[in-house]
Amino acid sequence: MSAEPVAVVVTTDLTVGGMTCAACVNRVEKKLAKLDGVTATVNLATGRARVSHPAHVPPEELVATVEKAGYTATLPTPPEQPEGGDEDEPESVDARQERERLTVTALLAVPVLVLSMVPAWQFRNWQWLCFVLAAPVAVWSSWPFHVRALRGLRHSTATMDTLVSLGVLASFSWSAYALFLGGAGEPGMRMPFSLLPSASEGTAHIYLEAAVGVPLFVLAGRFLEARARHGTGAALRSLAQLGAKEVSVREGGTERLVPVEQLRTGHVFVVRPGERVATDGEVTEGSSAVDLSLVTGESEPVEVGPGSAVVGGAVNAGGLLLVRATAVGVDTQLARITQLVTDAQAGKARAQRLADAVAGVFVPVVLALAVTVLGFWLGAGADPQAAVTACVAVLVVACPCALGLATPTALMAATGRGAQLGVLVGGPQALESLQHIDTVVLDKTGTLTSGHMSVARVTVVPGGLGREAVLRLAGAVEQGSEHPLGRAIVSYAQRVVPERPLPDVGEFGAEAGRGVRGRVEGRLVEVLAPDDELPPALADALSVAEAAAYTPVVVLVDGVPEALIEIGDVVRPGSYRAVDRLRRLGVRPVLATGDREAPARAVASALGIEEVHARCTPEEKAALVRELREEGLRVAVVGDGVNDAAALAGADLGIAMGSGTDAAIGAADVTLVRGDIEALGDAVRLARRTLGTIRVNLLWAFGYNAVTVPLAMVGLLNPMVAAAAMSVSSLLVVGNSLRLRAWQPTRTRSLTR
């Protein structure tokens, strides 16, 4: 028997137009889901649909399905137009048309509102002037609502546009009846204004202020809402704009300026002071400081030289650099960051899925309520215009827009802000997991420590040559060594004594397992493993080094011990602060490493971590995570190597260091781009703030309708006030989300170890 062929599933992004509320989102998702094997997530704030579908379902069929649902759909823009970049020309035209429609509507509606609300200004036949001004608003200004409502009617669906269209038509039609047949057209008619509907005294009231106020407030609200939503995506657009447009490629001693799209792996390109690095690469010539703040959130410039890796989008703050490209296009770190942020913004939190489900039935329920209210008041013998007023108020005030915007606007703002801080979150599910974690399993090497050999401490003999002189001599003799310990000493010596170059070494010799020796400036310098005969100061330092699991070497000058240098994988700056902040946030740290017991215990002691698991294989790390989860704990794993990938994938939440391997990053839900463990506390706090913002948004959206709809049903809400309240509800939700753009991580004071 042959095996069943595995269906290939692909993902396509669509730009969906014409969506105005959460009910539209629900409808598009349902229509796409009716296709065999298709699932879709639609984002109201971005107007994007992420569709997973079998390869045999072409994207054109997805577009046709969306259009059959009554909306517009287009396929993604070409690669040279990055996601989140500048808006294309048709979008700019639409925005300009909306602004012009709002301006004309305001010019026509404001006189109607003023005359209707200020009885003292109501001159003879004022009502007929208001009717002439209101007619274009009810027809032309409200035309988009009417068109979308009719389109929905043809597809047997109702949306926010249906409610607005019916509200405007009902208000205007009743006013026309009152003017022509109800006695309101008599010269000298006066109409007092009240925020609450009032009964008529023989003459039918006109509601032209509602007929113009509803479209005016809705158009104004959507215009401001679109501006605010544009702001929530500012971080993503800034990421997309970080890439260089042109690059100077050096070939055969000559330079030529080419578009960045023509840059290929292996090309050597020039980065002058003030220019952006065109793509990820390795410095081949020159030294400088590069500013990574816009790419990784790292605030301090990083010194680079030959052999150093640089990231596309970083700014060269110093000298001239020659860089060999190691990755181009979608393979660069900047492209991956942009894609991760885009993917995160396409998702939905569990609470938003509930809100969308509610919105799917909300509009039909509102229509049923409006008809019921009209029938109830007429059946109870109430004045017809009071019944119509209550019906129109119910139609206008019930708005599911805020429900649809509650999560995506907060998620857009939070993921963009996280990217600026060097924290990439995979989506709302990762945010929810970040909020609830109570245990974090930390790797040691490369996560809590630097991941490479460094000089931890230097102890010199009192009255000897002195620290700088000894380091200069030791660094000079170690220049001939390729051993990691030797390279660590050379690097440290060059940093400690930068103004004096290391001298040359002669008569160099190396003894395997013992050390190196050579003659420097006429002196015999030896860097050797320590023996038992050491001066008291160095003997004490040796016992401390062994307890801390560092590797000690002794520097002898002309046979006299002068210093003991301790070398090891040093703790990262900020690791103590990071662990302390996690504890303050109620998260228990656990150290799990494949390293030996002594180094693991030393690092744990330095950071105040009580639970330590040393010599862990990748399988044992994954088993530890399973055991913790079986205890009912919500576990996050932080790692940077291939050996961490299984544990990262098996945890409730996987967190990878940005400096780690592709396997670790691929298995993680969150990536700390700048490779700083301190960013983990920022990620937890940002997640908690974001989920709190989403809850407030949803509480407001549900609470608004729970309060205003009953008020409208009992006749205590004027339709014009209802329109204003409906628009304000969406603006409040978006405004609350925008606060996340300015969120700043708080730093604990003077926490050093």
C-alpha positions in Angstrom: 0.0 0.0 0.0 1.3 3.5 -0.8 1.2 6.2 1.8 -1.4 8.9 1.5 0.2 12.1 0.0 0.7 14.8 2.6 -1.3 17.9 1.7 0.9 21.0 1.3 -0.4 23.9 3.3 0.7 27.4 2.3 0.0 30.8 3.8 -1.2 33.8 1.9 -1.8 37.4 3.1 -4.7 39.4 1.7 -5.5 43.0 2.0 -9.2 43.2 2.7 -11.1 46.5 2.1 -14.6 47.5 3.2 -14.5 46.1 6.7 -15.9 48.5 9.3 -16.5 46.5 12.4 -16.0 43.1 14.1 -19.0 41.7 12.4 -17.2 42.2 9.1 -14.2 40.4 10.4 -16.4 37.5 11.6 -18.1 37.3 8.2 -14.8 37.2 6.1 -13.3 34.5 8.4 -16.5 32.4 8.1 -16.6 32.7 4.3 -13.0 31.7 3.9 -13.4 28.8 6.3 -16.1 27.3 4.1 -13.4 26.5 1.5 -12.0 23.0 2.0 -9.0 23.0 4.3 -8.9 26.8 4.6 -8.5 28.7 7.9 -8.2 32.5 8.2 -7.4 35.1 10.8 -8.6 38.6 9.9 -7.3 41.8 11.6 -9.6 44.8 11.6 -6.9 47.3 12.6 -4.5 46.4 9.8 -7.1 45.3 7.2 -5.1 42.1 6.6 -6.2 38.5 6.4 -3.7 35.7 7.0 -5.0 32.6 5.2 -3.7 29.0 5.5 -4.9 26.9 2.6 -3.9 23.8 0.6 -1.6 24.4 -2.3 -4.4 23.4 -4.7 -6.5 26.3 -3.6 -5.1 29.3 -5.6 -4.9 32.7 -4.0 -7.2 34.0 -6.7 -10.0 31.8 -5.3 -9.4 33.3 -1.9 -9.8 36.8 -3.4 -13.0 35.8 -5.2 -14.4 34.3 -2.0 -13.8 37.6 -0.1 -15.3 39.6 -2.9 -18.4 37.3 -2.9 -18.8 38.1 0.8 -19.2 41.8 -0.2 -15.7 43.1 0.4 -12.6 43.9 -1.7 -9.4 41.9 -1.6 -6.0 42.2 -3.1 -2.9 40.0 -3.1 0.3 41.1 -1.3 2.4 43.8 -2.8 5.7 42.8 -4.6 8.7 42.1 -2.4 10.3 45.5 -3.2 7.4 47.1 -1.3 8.1 45.9 2.2 5.3 45.0 4.6 4.3 48.0 6.7 6.0 50.5 4.3 4.6 53.6 2.9 1.0 53.5 1.7 0.5 53.0 -2.0 -1.2 55.5 -4.2 -4.8 54.0 -4.2 -4.8 54.1 -0.4 -3.6 57.7 -0.4 -6.4 58.6 -2.8 -9.0 56.9 -0.6 -7.7 58.7 2.5 -7.9 62.0 0.6 -11.5 61.3 -0.5 -12.5 60.4 3.0 -11.1 63.7 4.3 -12.9 65.6 1.6 -16.2 63.8 2.4 -15.8 64.7 6.1 -15.0 68.3 5.3 -18.1 68.8 3.1 -20.3 66.9 5.6 -19.1 69.2 8.4 -19.8 72.4 6.4 -23.3 71.2 5.6 -24.1 69.6 9.0 -22.8 72.2 11.4 -25.5 74.9 10.5 -28.2 72.2 10.9 -26.9 71.2 14.3 -26.6 74.8 15.5 -30.1 75.8 14.3 -31.7 72.7 15.8 -30.0 73.0 19.1 -30.3 76.8 19.7 -34.0 77.8 19.6 -33.2 81.5 19.8 -31.5 81.3 16.4 -34.5 79.6 14.7 -35.7 82.2 12.2 -38.8 82.0 10.0 -38.7 78.9 7.8 -35.4 77.8 9.3 -36.5 74.2 9.1 -36.6 74.3 5.3 -33.0 75.6 5.1 -32.0 72.7 7.4 -33.8 70.2 5.2 -32.0 71.5 2.1 -28.6 71.2 3.9 -29.4 67.8 5.4 -30.5 66.2 2.1 -26.9 66.0 0.6 -25.6 64.6 4.0 -28.3 61.9 4.2 -27.6 60.9 0.6 -24.1 61.8 -0.6 -22.2 61.9 2.7 -23.9 58.7 3.8 -23.6 57.0 0.5 -20.7 54.6 1.5 -22.9 53.4 4.4 -25.9 52.9 2.2 -23.8 51.0 -0.5 -22.2 48.7 2.1 -25.5 48.1 3.8 -27.1 47.1 0.4 -24.2 44.9 -0.4 -24.6 43.2 3.0 -28.3 42.8 2.3 -27.6 41.0 -0.9 -25.4 38.6 1.0 -28.0 38.2 3.8 -25.7 39.9 6.4 -25.8 43.0 8.5 -22.9 45.1 9.8 -22.3 48.4 11.4 -23.0 50.1 8.1 -26.5 48.6 8.2 -27.2 50.3 11.5 -25.8 53.7 10.4 -27.7 53.6 7.1 -31.0 52.6 8.7 -30.5 55.3 11.4 -29.9 58.1 8.9 -32.7 57.0 6.5 -35.2 56.7 9.4 -34.2 60.1 10.9 -34.4 61.8 7.5 -37.5 60.1 6.3 -39.4 60.9 9.6 -38.2 64.6 9.3 -39.4 64.7 5.7 -42.8 63.3 6.8 -43.0 65.9 9.6 -42.2 68.8 7.3 -44.5 67.9 4.4 -47.4 66.1 6.3 -47.0 66.5 10.0 -47.2 70.3 10.4 -43.6 71.0 11.1 -43.2 72.9 7.8 -45.4 75.8 8.9 -43.6 79.2 8.9 -42.6 80.3 12.4 -42.4 76.8 13.8 -40.0 76.5 16.8 -38.5 73.3 18.1 -36.9 73.3 21.6 -33.8 71.1 21.9 -33.3 68.5 24.7 -30.7 65.8 25.2 -33.6 63.5 26.0 -36.4 62.8 23.5 -39.6 64.7 24.4 -43.3 64.1 23.4 -44.8 66.3 20.7 -47.5 68.9 21.4 -49.6 68.5 18.3 -46.7 69.1 15.8 -44.4 66.4 14.7 -40.8 67.0 15.6 -38.1 66.9 13.0 -34.8 65.0 13.6 -32.6 66.6 11.0 -29.9 67.0 13.6 -29.8 63.2 14.0 -29.8 62.7 10.2 -26.7 64.9 9.8 -25.1 64.2 13.2 -25.0 60.5 12.8 -22.9 60.5 9.5 -20.8 63.5 10.7 -19.8 61.8 14.0 -19.3 58.4 12.4 -17.2 59.8 9.6 -15.2 61.9 12.0 -14.7 59.0 14.3 -13.5 56.7 11.6 -11.1 59.3 10.2 -9.6 59.9 13.7 -9.6 56.1 14.3 -7.7 55.5 11.1 -5.1 58.1 12.0 -4.7 56.5 15.5 -4.5 53.0 14.0 -1.8 54.3 11.6 0.1 55.4 14.7 0.0 51.9 16.3 1.8 50.5 13.3 4.5 53.2 13.3 7.2 50.9 14.8 6.7 48.3 12.1 6.9 51.0 9.4 10.1 52.3 11.0 11.6 48.8 10.9 10.7 48.5 7.2 12.3 51.8 6.4 15.7 51.0 8.2 17.0 49.2 5.2 19.4 51.0 2.9 18.2 51.8 -0.7 21.6 51.9 -2.4 25.1 50.4 -1.5 28.6 51.0 -2.7 30.1 47.7 -3.7 33.9 47.4 -4.0 35.2 45.1 -6.7 38.7 45.0 -8.1 39.7 48.2 -6.3 36.9 50.2 -7.7 33.5 51.2 -6.2 30.1 51.2 -7.9 26.8 52.3 -6.5 24.1 49.7 -7.0 20.5 49.2 -5.7 20.5 47.1 -2.5 18.4 44.5 -4.3 21.5 43.6 -6.5 23.7 42.9 -3.5 24.7 39.3 -3.2 26.3 37.1 -0.5 30.1 37.5 -0.7 30.0 41.0 -2.1 32.2 43.5 -0.2 30.6 46.9 0.3 31.6 50.2 1.9 29.9 51.8 4.9 31.0 55.4 5.5 30.4 57.3 8.7 26.8 58.1 9.2 25.6 55.5 6.7 23.4 52.5 7.4 24.9 49.0 7.0 23.2 47.7 3.9 22.9 44.0 5.0 24.2 41.5 7.5 27.9 40.9 7.1 31.4 40.6 8.6 33.8 43.5 8.8 36.9 42.8 6.6 38.7 46.1 7.1 38.4 49.2 9.3 37.2 49.8 12.9 34.3 51.9 14.2 31.4 52.0 16.6 28.0 51.0 15.2 24.6 52.2 16.6 22.2 49.2 16.9 19.5 51.0 18.9 16.9 51.0 16.1 17.5 47.3 15.3 18.1 45.5 18.6 17.2 48.1 21.2 20.8 48.2 22.4 21.4 51.7 23.6 25.2 51.7 23.7 27.2 51.8 20.4 29.1 48.6 19.8 32.8 48.6 18.8 33.5 46.5 15.7 36.7 45.6 13.8 38.0 43.0 11.3 36.1 39.7 12.0 33.2 41.4 13.8 29.6 40.7 12.7 27.4 43.6 11.8 23.6 43.8 11.3 21.8 45.4 8.4 20.1 48.7 9.4 22.8 49.6 12.0 24.3 53.1 11.7 28.1 53.5 11.3 28.9 56.1 13.9 32.7 56.2 13.4 35.3 55.3 10.7 35.2 53.7 7.3 34.2 50.0 7.2 34.5 47.4 4.5 31.9 44.6 5.0 31.5 41.3 3.3 27.8 40.4 3.0 26.8 37.2 4.7 23.0 37.4 4.3 20.8 39.3 1.9 17.1 39.9 1.4 14.7 37.9 3.5 17.6 36.1 5.3 18.8 39.2 7.1 18.1 39.8 10.8 16.2 43.0 10.0 14.0 41.1 7.6 13.3 38.4 10.1 12.5 40.9 12.8 10.1 42.7 10.5 8.4 39.4 9.5 8.1 38.3 13.2 6.5 41.5 14.1 4.1 41.3 11.2 3.2 37.7 12.0 2.6 38.7 15.7 0.2 41.4 14.7 -1.8 38.9 12.5 -2.8 36.8 15.5 -5.6 37.0 18.0 -5.9 36.6 21.7 -8.5 34.2 23.1 -10.5 37.2 24.5 -10.6 38.8 21.0 -11.9 35.5 19.4 -14.8 35.6 21.9 -15.4 39.3 21.1 -15.5 38.5 17.3 -17.9 35.7 17.9 -20.2 38.0 19.9 -19.9 40.6 17.2 -21.0 38.1 14.5 -24.5 37.9 16.1 -24.5 41.4 17.6 -25.8 43.4 14.6 -28.7 41.0 13.8 -29.7 41.1 17.5 -29.6 44.9 17.4 -31.8 45.0 14.4 -34.3 42.7 16.1 -34.2 44.9 19.2 -34.8 48.1 17.2 -37.9 46.5 15.5 -39.1 45.2 18.9 -38.7 48.7 20.5 -40.6 50.3 17.7 -43.4 47.8 17.9 -43.5 47.9 21.7 -43.8 51.7 21.9 -46.4 51.9 19.1 -48.3 49.0 20.7 -48.2 50.8 24.1 -49.9 53.8 22.6 -46.9 56.0 22.7 -46.4 59.0 20.3 -45.2 57.6 16.9 -42.3 60.0 16.8 -41.1 58.9 20.3 -41.2 55.3 19.1 -39.2 56.2 15.9 -36.7 58.1 18.1 -36.1 55.2 20.4 -35.8 52.9 17.4 -33.2 55.1 15.6 -31.3 55.6 18.9 -31.0 51.8 19.3 -29.7 51.5 15.7 -27.1 54.2 16.0 -25.8 53.6 19.5 -25.1 49.9 19.1 -21.6 49.7 17.7 -19.4 46.6 17.5 -16.4 48.7 16.2 -14.8 48.9 19.6 -15.0 45.1 20.0 -13.1 44.6 16.8 -10.4 47.1 17.7 -9.8 46.1 21.3 -7.1 43.5 20.7 -5.4 44.3 17.3 -4.7 47.9 18.1 -3.1 47.0 21.5 -1.2 44.1 19.9 0.1 46.4 17.1 1.3 49.0 19.6 2.9 46.4 22.0 4.7 44.3 19.4 6.1 47.5 17.8 7.2 48.8 21.1 8.7 45.4 22.0 10.7 45.4 18.7 12.1 48.9 19.6 13.2 47.5 23.0 14.8 44.4 21.5 12.0 42.0 22.4 10.3 40.1 19.6 7.0 38.4 20.6 5.6 35.7 18.3 1.9 36.7 18.8 -0.9 37.1 21.3 -0.6 33.5 22.5 3.0 34.2 23.5 1.9 37.4 25.2 -0.7 35.5 27.2 1.9 32.8 28.2 4.4 35.5 29.2 1.8 37.1 31.5 1.2 33.8 33.4 4.7 32.2 33.7 5.8 31.5 37.2 9.0 29.5 36.6 11.8 30.2 34.2 14.5 27.7 33.3 17.7 29.5 32.4 20.6 28.1 30.4 24.1 29.2 31.7 26.5 29.5 28.8 25.6 32.3 26.4 22.5 33.2 28.4 23.6 34.2 31.9 27.2 34.2 30.9 29.0 35.7 27.9 29.6 32.4 26.2 33.3 32.9 25.6 36.4 32.9 27.7 37.2 36.3 29.4 39.5 37.5 32.2 37.4 37.5 35.3 40.0 38.9 37.8 43.7 39.8 38.1 45.6 39.6 41.4 49.1 41.0 41.6 51.8 40.6 44.2 52.1 43.6 46.5 55.2 45.6 45.7 55.7 44.0 42.3 55.6 45.4 38.8 52.0 46.4 39.0 48.8 45.4 37.2 49.2 47.2 33.9 52.8 46.3 33.5 52.1 42.6 34.1 49.1 42.5 31.8 51.2 44.2 29.1 53.9 41.6 29.3 51.5 38.7 29.6 49.5 39.9 26.6 52.6 40.3 24.6 53.8 36.7 25.1 50.3 35.3 24.6 50.1 36.9 21.1 51.9 33.9 19.8 49.3 31.5 21.2 46.1 30.2 19.6 44.7 28.8 22.8 41.3 30.3 24.0 43.0 31.3 27.3 45.7 33.1 25.5 43.3 35.0 23.3 41.3 36.0 26.3 44.5 37.5 28.0 45.5 39.3 24.8 42.1 40.9 24.4 41.9 41.9 28.0 45.4 43.4 27.9 44.6 45.5 24.8 41.5 46.9 26.6 43.2 47.7 29.8 46.2 49.4 28.2 44.8 50.7 24.9 47.2 53.7 24.6 50.3 51.4 24.5 50.5 48.7 21.8 51.7 45.3 23.0 55.4 44.7 22.4 56.8 42.0 20.2 57.8 38.6 21.6 60.9 36.6 20.9 62.0 33.1 21.6 58.4 32.1 21.9 57.6 28.6 23.0 54.5 26.7 24.1 54.3 23.6 26.3 51.1 21.6 25.9 49.1 21.5 29.1 51.6 23.8 30.8 51.6 27.3 29.2 53.7 29.6 27.1 57.0 31.5 27.5 58.9 34.1 25.6 61.2 37.1 25.8 59.6 40.5 25.9 61.7 43.7 26.1 64.6 41.7 27.4 62.7 39.9 30.1 61.7 36.2 30.3 57.9 36.1 30.6 56.1 32.9 31.4 52.3 32.3 31.6 51.9 28.9 33.2 49.5 26.7 35.1 50.0 27.4 38.9 52.0 25.1 41.1 52.0 24.8 44.9 54.8 27.4 45.5 53.0 30.8 45.3 53.3 33.9 47.4 50.5 34.2 50.0 48.5 36.8 48.0 48.4 34.6 44.9 47.8 31.4 46.9 44.6 33.0 48.4 43.5 34.1 45.0 44.1 30.6 43.7 41.7 29.1 46.2 39.0 31.6 45.3 39.5 30.9 41.6 39.1 27.2 42.2 35.9 27.8 44.2 34.5 29.9 41.4 35.4 27.3 38.8 37.7 29.7 36.9 40.9 28.6 35.2 43.9 30.3 36.9 47.3 31.0 35.3 50.4 32.5 36.9 52.5 35.2 35.2 56.2 34.9 36.0 58.7 37.6 35.0 62.3 36.5 35.1 61.2 33.5 37.2 59.4 35.6 39.8 55.6 35.2 40.3 54.0 38.6 39.7 50.3 37.9 39.1 47.5 35.3 39.0 45.0 35.7 36.2 41.6 34.0 36.5 39.9 33.2 33.2 36.4 31.8 32.6 33.0 32.3 31.1 32.1 35.5 33.0 28.5 36.4 34.0 26.9 38.9 31.6 26.5 42.4 32.8 22.9 42.8 34.0 22.3 39.1 34.7 22.0 39.7 38.4 19.5 42.5 37.8 17.6 40.3 35.4 17.2 37.4 37.9 16.4 39.8 40.7 13.6 41.5 38.6 12.2 38.1 37.7 11.9 37.2 41.4 10.2 40.6 42.1 7.7 39.7 39.3 6.9 36.4 41.1 8.9 34.2 38.7 11.1 31.5 40.2 14.5 31.1 38.4 16.0 27.6 37.8 19.4 27.1 36.3 19.9 24.1 34.0 23.2 23.7 32.1 25.3 21.1 30.5 28.4 22.5 32.2 30.1 21.0 35.3 28.7 21.3 38.8 31.4 23.7 40.1 30.9 26.5 37.4 27.1 26.0 37.6 27.1 26.4 41.3 29.4 29.4 41.1 27.1 31.2 38.6 24.0 30.3 40.6 25.6 31.6 43.8 26.6 34.9 42.1 23.0 35.4 40.8 21.1 34.2 43.9 19.6 31.2 42.1 18.8 28.3 44.5 17.8 25.5 42.2 20.6 24.2 40.0 20.7 21.3 37.5 24.3 20.7 36.1 25.6 18.3 33.4 22.1 18.3 31.8 21.9 16.7 28.3 19.3 18.1 25.9 17.0 15.2 26.7 17.4 15.9 30.5 16.6 19.6 30.0 13.4 18.7 28.1 12.6 16.1 30.8 13.1 18.8 33.5 10.6 21.1 31.7 8.1 18.3 31.6 8.4 17.5 35.3 7.9 21.2 36.2 4.9 21.4 34.0 3.4 18.2 35.5 3.7 20.0 38.9 1.3 22.5 37.6 3.8 25.3 37.0 3.8 27.5 33.9 7.3 27.2 32.6 9.4 29.4 30.3 12.8 28.3 29.0 15.6 30.7 28.1 18.4 29.4 25.9 20.6 30.1 22.9 22.0 26.8 21.6 21.0 23.8 19.6 21.0 21.8 22.9 18.2 24.1 24.2 15.9 23.7 21.2 14.0 20.6 22.6 13.4 22.3 26.0 12.4 25.6 24.3 9.8 23.7 22.2 8.5 21.7 25.1 7.9 24.6 27.5 4.8 26.7 27.9 6.9 29.5 26.5 10.3 29.4 24.7 12.6 32.4 24.9 15.7 32.6 22.7 18.6 34.9 22.9 19.1 36.8 19.7 22.8 35.9 19.7 21.9 32.2 19.7 21.6 29.6 17.0 18.8 29.5 14.3 17.6 26.2 15.9 17.0 27.9 19.2 15.4 31.0 17.7 13.1 28.8 15.5 11.9 26.8 18.5 11.2 29.9 20.6 8.0 32.0 21.0 9.9 35.1 22.1 13.4 36.3 21.0 15.5 38.8 22.9 17.2 40.4 19.9 19.9 42.3 21.7 21.1 39.2 23.5 20.6 40.8 26.9 19.0 38.6 29.5 17.8 41.8 31.3 15.3 42.2 28.5 13.4 39.2 29.8 12.0 41.2 32.7 10.9 43.9 30.2 9.2 41.3 28.1 7.2 40.0 31.1 6.1 43.4 32.2 5.2 44.5 28.6 3.1 41.3 28.3 1.3 42.1 31.5 0.7 45.7 30.5 -0.6 44.7 27.1 -3.0 42.0 28.3 -4.2 44.5 30.9 -4.8 47.1 28.1 -6.7 44.5 26.1 -8.9 43.6 29.1 -9.7 47.3 29.7 -10.5 47.7 26.0 -12.9 44.8 25.9 -14.5 45.8 29.2 -15.1 49.3 27.8 -16.5 47.9 24.5 -18.9 45.5 26.2 -19.8 47.9 29.0 -20.5 50.7 26.6 -23.2 48.6 24.8 -24.5 47.2 28.0 -25.3 50.7 29.3 -26.2 52.7 26.2 -28.5 50.1 24.4 -31.0 49.9 27.3 -31.0 53.7 27.6 -31.9 54.0 24.0 -34.6 51.3 24.3 -36.4 53.2 27.0 -36.2 56.4 25.1 -33.6 58.2 27.2 -31.0 58.8 24.5 -31.2 61.3 21.7 -30.0 59.8 18.3 -27.5 62.6 17.8 -26.0 62.0 21.3 -26.0 58.3 20.5 -24.0 58.8 17.3 -21.4 60.9 19.2 -21.2 58.3 22.0 -20.7 55.5 19.5 -17.8 57.3 17.8 -16.2 58.2 21.1 -16.2 54.5 22.2 -13.9 53.4 19.4 -11.6 56.4 19.8 -11.2 55.6 23.5 -10.3 52.0 22.7 -7.7 53.1 20.2 -6.4 55.8 22.4 -5.9 53.4 25.3 -3.9 51.1 23.0 -1.7 53.9 21.8 -0.5 54.4 25.4 1.6 51.3 24.9 3.7 53.0 22.3 5.2 55.2 25.1 5.7 52.4 27.6 9.0 52.4 29.3 10.6 49.6 31.3 11.5 50.6 34.8 15.0 49.9 36.0 15.7 48.8 39.5 18.2 50.9 41.4 21.9 49.9 42.1 21.4 46.2 41.8 25.0 45.0 41.2 26.7 41.9 42.4 
